[in-house]
Amino acid sequence: MKSKTIHTNTGVFHIPIARRRFFKSMALASAGFSLPGYLAEALTLTPQLTQGPYYPLANNIPLDKDNDLVQLNDNTTAAAGIVTYISGRVLDSNGSPIRGALVELWHADNGGNYTYSASAARNPAADRNFAGFGQFLTGANGAYKFRTIKAGLYVGRTRHFHFGITIPGQLRRYTTQLFWNEVPTTSNGTAWGTTNSNDMVLSGITDAVQRASVIKDYSPVPGRTTGEVQTTWDIVMGLTPVEPTYPGGSLVVAGALVAGPAGGNPRYRIAIPAYTGYSYEIYGNPTLANLAWGALPFSLSQTGTMDRNIYTATSEGTLNLYVEAKSAKGFYYVSFRLPGANTGTP
């Protein structure tokens, strides 16, 4: 398993409100009114945008599908490009954080190539050190964070990130895109042909406030001399989360130490009650300053290849999954997706 040293900068998340609304809200607060309920009207719903043709296929998604796209698997070489941190929260329309929201991020590498490939496990033209895809499962505070690179440019589009959000109770991801507040230029300083003003996806957002909400400034990370940048973006969902009830059994498992393949590392067996059509992923070991757990690769057998990061059960009964990474917390969390979740376009 890879070892990463990741520097982070923890900031305060803000919901911007107009000056007049700010002073009115302070007056309401001093009068004893509930402030969160009033501020909910200031939230701007995140617009739903096309998933695009480059959401990676199953064979394109790296086994290492955590929230760090800069370093892939055990590679010691980082992806080319300006390291970029994106953090924020997933909120409902009332401003309450959504727990258990699956946040997916994918975008072009520094050269404008996606890892997506319909004919190969991975686009061979893409930066071999770039993950191209990452995911994050939010905790009680709804917060998420990714470390990636500044998205590359390709013909017909301005610079952008793709996001997919699946909240509890929803079967399909809600997709949107995030942009840079800039006039994009090529590496030699030439102006790019497609900008925020004429990008077909961004200009298709007819509501000016919603359009502005997905265009962000990226500021230097304090104390760094390597050019790393960061931005904060709260994703506001107009959907109501519905916490699904799992049919039975615990999905927080300590893991039993077992022998691995001959000459290989030992493994930890994670046994859970499985149900037909449900898809399972294993999370363990904190990532990015302990904000959340990272998704782990696993095997379906004690000595088999560590070759998957999600598994859809074909029958009911006890499901044994095997991981090599020892959990720093002493236990693993197995997440589940409802039958049919995250299939196709939104």
Buried (B, 14 or more C-beta within 10 A) or exposed (E): BEEEEBBBEEBEBEBEBEEEBEEEBEEBEEEEEEEEEBBBEBBBBBBBBBBBEBBBBEEBBBBBBBBBBBBBEEBEEBBBBBBBBBBBBBBBBEBEBBBBBBBBBBBBBBBBBBBBBEEEEBBEEBBEBBBBBBBBBBBEBBBBBBBBBBBBBBEEBBBBBBBBBBBBBBEBBBBBBBBBEBEBEEEEEEEBEBBBEEBEBBEEBEEEEBBEBBBBEBEEBEEEEEEBBBBBBBBBBEBEBEEBEBEEEEBEBEBEEEEBBEEEEEBBBBBBBBBEBBBBBBBBBBBBEEBBBBBBBBBEEBEBEBEBBBBBBEEEEEBBBBBBBBBEBEEBBBBBBBBEBBEEEB
